[in-house]
Amino acid sequence: MTTIPESADRQCPFHARDDIDERARCFDMFGPEYQRDPAESLKDFRAEKPIFFSEKMNYWIVTRYEDIKTIFRDPVLFSARNALEKFTDTSKEANDILASYNYAMNKTLVNEDEPIHMERRRELLDAFAAPNLEALRDTTRALVTEHTDRFIHKGRVDLVSTILWEVPIVIALKFLGVSDDDIASLQRFGVAHKVNTWGRPDPAEQIHVATMVGKFWHYSGQVLERMKANTGDQKGWMYDMIRKNRSNPRVVTDNYLHSMMMAILVAAHETTATATANAIRHLLSRPNLWKKLHDQPHMIPAAVEECLRFSGPIVAWRREATQDTEISGVKIARGDKLFLVMASANRDADHFENPDMLDIQRDNASEHLSFGYGAHQCLGRNIGRLEMCVIIEELTRRIPYLELEKQEFTNLPNTSFHGPESLWVRWNPNTVNRADREPTVFPIGNPDKKAIYRNTRVVMIRDVAWGIKEITLETADPELPLPAWSPGAHIELILPNGLERKYSLCPARSADQYVIAIKREQDSAGGSKWLHDHLAPGMEIKIRGPKSFFRLDPAARNCLLIAGGIGITPILSMAARLAREGRNYSLIYCGRQRDSMAYLDKVQQLHDQAQIHISTETGRADFDAILKQLPRGSHIYACGPETMLDALERLAGVYQLGLSFELFSSSSSVLNPELEEPFNVELVDTGKTYRVPRDQTLLQVLLENGVDVPNDCEEGLCGSCEVVVLDGNVEHRDKVLTASERAAGNRMMTCCSRGKGTLKIKL
């Protein structure tokens, strides 16, 4: 069993100091902290120094979500050429061994640059589309059942060696069209390839690794030659590629076939096995989650996606800058190498609420970066999702009382893959289920966000102003407590009448409760009206969240909080946080009439510096005069009517102030099929062109075609579904972009904005 040597703790003389700069300088991806938990090892850096240079590794380390996503988005400025670059120079003896096997591993999809990367990717795409993977479903189920039958009577087993390492290699071979007879050899060789590329083998290990990699190359070449001689009507991805090699040899070359065969075997096998081991480990580490998935199998796809976010199999990837550039104010020189830690990005509190909590009811977990993003996003992600869902469903269905044994988890030391080498579990063989129900069939691809929700119960309802009710909720499922939330966060109520409405969270009397305040809107389409007329204590209601499009910057030092009417709800939690932390802030609360202003007494009691503007008593607030007096560097947080926010946006531009605002409805984003015009979109990440009809949004069209686009509000309010516009005219309908950003025309929100004629975009 491989372990991290204790001596690694003494690699850096500044390790014990609480000095972020010195820790950055000697940061080592092979050090014990990173190898033990990559995301946790970078937690301080995410908060204080999100992009830093490690002199020890000669890499820029990038830790935050938006920075990594930005880099993935631009495969020209940030080349993938170094993605498979070895961390350890191979010795002459090892090189001689590789040469003896005619080893010639060349570029693959992982480390190719444009334009050849996209030409080749287009040739490969169709086989990985969800509809074309349906044939693997029954194969996967039969294989998982067969392996489970072998050990279910034992009561104790290492899941990695008995099922998790076995099933993915067989599925990969089935997908490729390779004979089952080659499974044992190809499985053994794949481990050596990982160590050779992402590990740090010592001279003695290099000899062994080189021998195994050479044999891997030689053996896979033999398999490939047999397949070339036996194409006929054979099915499988490699047979498709062999035929494309003959029809388009410039793009699909002989060497490319050989290199991709090795690469896909490693990727499809290693990543899925590791991802599933990580998922089962963490699900079993939380009380009641395993039994919950047995009782409610519909939750498994969401649980899988959250496990991929929380502890994905690929924790980091690499890029190289092709020009001098800048990322979030950090200057990067041409030729600089970047180490993108997706595991860290997936724990970024600026993007995910409660990022360090495994939350299987998190409905935006699919925005994780474990599969990469953009032009180089993992092609096989849906195969991996399918296998993970089937394995977990079979094991929860048949062994509902599975337990994790106490053990020391070890990971083969490397920079980019992370997962346990073994996973010992136990159960009472007398409690297993033989055939208590039929297996659940899950759609292939991203989980349906509409199927992810929390069950809550109404604890109390009370009036807090004229026409405004405060509603207190608690979980209706004690096994799944309501998670904590950050100031400015909201939840989405799923009403029995089919409507869904977002409401900001207010400070609650108890940490295990959520509090919202709902104003009865006169022109309600059935949301606030239904809640006011029908909701009662004791009733259960489904919710999504918490999430936040309206985050309080922890570094902001001079904040102005502005609330208009019911917009006080998110401002309350922000003011409470700022007051608790002793930070400089001021608060303005505006309303038309005193009796319609919720929590007015609380604002006046808790915030001495609050300015109250009641238009029927003292007139409206003069925002021009107020903002003119703000010190440079101030940041405004505002929530209220759209007219108020529009005025603040204009004035913030005039006085060069920061502005963040919350708006839960946007009339400009409503799709009216009778008035819309269809348009075309070319997605450069895939080379595909799509038609967006009158009655659909661009987001809907992309999702229907299997394009994983992060999305949330679907109203142009959150910015999650933003794409880059390379060419064409955009009709903006969002409430995210500023006037200058809209004028630039290089970004759009796919959930609401539309194009004219043809747009060229990238994720």
Buried (B, 14 or more C-beta within 10 A) or exposed (E): EEEBEEEBEEEBEEBEEEEBEBBBBBBBBBBBBBBBBBBBBBBBBBBEBBBBBBEBBEBBBBBBBBBBBBBBBBBEBBBBBBBBEEBBEBBEEBBEBBEEBEBEBEBBBBBBBBEBBBBBBEBBBEBBBBEBBEEBBEBBBEBBBEBBEEBBEEBEBBBBEBBBBBBBBBBBBBBBBBEEEBBEBBBBBBBBBBBBBBBBBEEEBBBBBBBBBBBBBBBBBEBBEEBBEEBEEEEBBBBBBBEBBEEEEEBBBEEBBBBBBBBBBBBBBBBBBBBBBBBBBBBBEBEEBBBBBBEBBEBBBBBBBBBBBBBBBBBBBBBBBBEEBEBEEBEBEEEBBBBBBBBBBBBBBBBBBBBEBBBBBBBBBBBBBBBBBBBBBBBBBBBBBBBBBBBBBBBBBBBBBBBBEEEEBBBBBBBBBBBBBBBBBBBEEEEBBEEEEEBBEBBBBBBBBEEBBBEBBBBEBEEBBEBBBBBBBBBBBEEBEBBEBBBBBBBBBBBEEEBBBBBBBBBBEEEEBBBBBBBBBEEBEEBBBBBBEEBEEEEEBBBBBBBBBBBBEEEBEBBBBBBBBBBBBBBBBBBBBBBEEEBEBBBBBBBBEEEBBBBBEBBEEBBEEBBBBBEEEEEEBEBEEBBEEBEEEBBBBBBBBBEBBEBBBEBBEEBEBBBBBBBBBBEBBEBEEEEBEEBBBBBBBBBBEBEBEBEBBBBBBBBEEBBBBBBBBBBBBBBBBBBBBEEBEBBBBBBBBEEEBBEEEEBBBBBBBBBEEEBBBBB
